[in-house]
Amino acid sequence: EEQKRLLEHRPDQPPQPRVLRIAIIGAPNAGKSTLCNQLLGRKVFPVSRKVHTTRCKARGVITHEDTQLIILDTPGLTNPLKAKRHNLDEAMLTDPWDSMKHADLVLVLVDVSDHWTRNSLSKEVLRCLSQFPHIPSVLVLNKVDALKKKFLLLEIATDLTEGIVNGRKLEVKSSPKQDSRSSVKLPLHPTQASPPESQVPGSPFGQEKSQAQEGSGLDKSSDAGGAGTGEGPEHRGAKDLKDMKGWPHFQEIFMLAAVRGEEVDTLKRYLLMQAKPGPWEFHSDVLTSQSPQEICDNIIREKLLEYLPLEVPYGVTQVTHVWEEGECGELLIVQSLLVPRESHKRMLIGRGGRVISRIAQEAGQDLMNAFLCEVRLKLKVEVKG
């Protein structure tokens, strides 16, 4: 009821409010929801190693002093064939595009630990960027902690930006010190994309730009065709996209490890600085646009994806029967998990009920962390009638 009241009523406003709407896009399983949770400081979005954990667009809200960041966590960009394979709603295809229409800034997240995909942006991501060329975009390289050969980040960054960031050409200098054992910290800002007064507060790279560039092997050279003039890149046709691996119009590059929270604060400070004058959309006490029931459903489904094999969890339907607050403030939730086959029911229950017990225990703990109260979660498994 409290969440409903906060979402329905007009938000509180500081004297000079600032706001920034951020769309996070990328291939499925790039770590978008994990990054959202880290930015918010609480787990309100489901996270799983399986693709398409996020099924709809949901908003996270960060309110800091006079600034509000609205984060649009979107499903991974996919195509109709893959959507059909995973039994996905049509909204999974349209939600990322809808989020882009309302965004002031787009973060493109790339999983650098995936050696199959890390050196090129997916065609869906490129198509999305080319459809909204006027929206400033930032490249975020995620899971850098899983990359043993750190010097590969230079190669990946060059490929994904086509060697151009903020209208300036990147030159990769060979460095004998950067081998597979190197632990050198690469700069998060390989180019001076903002005037000195707007450098990220607390970031050493704004103050020690020359040393950072020298140590990283990234160097700026001549302007690249005025791509950083602020006029925005031209709309690209399908033929142009076919030959592209990267996007030459990113304003910045960030390198982080979302699961560990490494360098997430640096990105957060940058986002707060990009906010523009404008009214807040949400009350300062709101953390997400989701209802408590939606958070509950998403967290339980996350565990289903984690512990069930292959395509099984994508066919589960969730039905909540009980949602009650107890005498001591604890929350009692009873939910049925409807599966299409008897064999799926046996898998979900597990030998001696171990699987369903583990799912209920872990989901209950996550719900306690999300709602900040005691949660008693009971799950029942039934075959769809």
C-alpha angles and dihedrals in degrees: 000000000000092000091048091050093050092049095047099046126074112271123249113255131209119220093264108019122193127196141185127187112206126194115200112202134170145119118310113282095017090129102261096143093044090054091048091052092049092050090049094045093227134071107251100137124068118250128195140152088238120088124255096027089144106068102178141016113275130176128232119197127211115185116188119171105302095347131088123193116198110199117200106206104197135187115264112275107259141157133248094260094055091041091057092047092056096041091244126171119247087249088072088068097043105036097075090052092048090051091053091056090061099039128110091189134016126212114204108204120204126185104225092188091070104084091188096062109016098093096058138037116241117257089244091056093046091048090051093050092047091051091056104034092152093065113090111242134203127197116226117192107204133195093028088152088069092056110092095185101060093183087070088072088073091054092045093048091050093050095047093048096037084237095297129106123173091349095306129108119244119221119196112215117204111243121193090203094062105083131136090285095052116120094184113147110235118219117261090215111048091178135040093250097162134041113267094256091061098050115134107275112244093015113127091206095071091052098039101034097145095050091046093051092047093049095046100047092234114127134177121228134165124347112269109230096305093291089148098051093105094245091107129237120288121260110270123222126225091259092055092049091052091067096041126099097172143019116253095198104071113132097205143005123222125187118199148140107237097189092057094036091237112165092350090121090056090055090046092054090050091051092049089053093052093059117118130210110280143117121284117252097205138040112263090246093059116103099174140007090230121105117238088252091056091050089050094049092048095049093049091047089051089060092046089055090047098051106029122078129245116323098348099101093051089068097052118112118204122213121181114212102171131032109163138152114227130220093267095047095264119141119233115201125180117185134175120217109209116203128186098229140038089233090058089051091055091049093050095048093043129195109324090356092289098137098049090043092053092047091050093047096048094041090049091053092049090049091052089053091048098045097031092226139092111283128196108194123188121186127195125191121214137167113244112259 
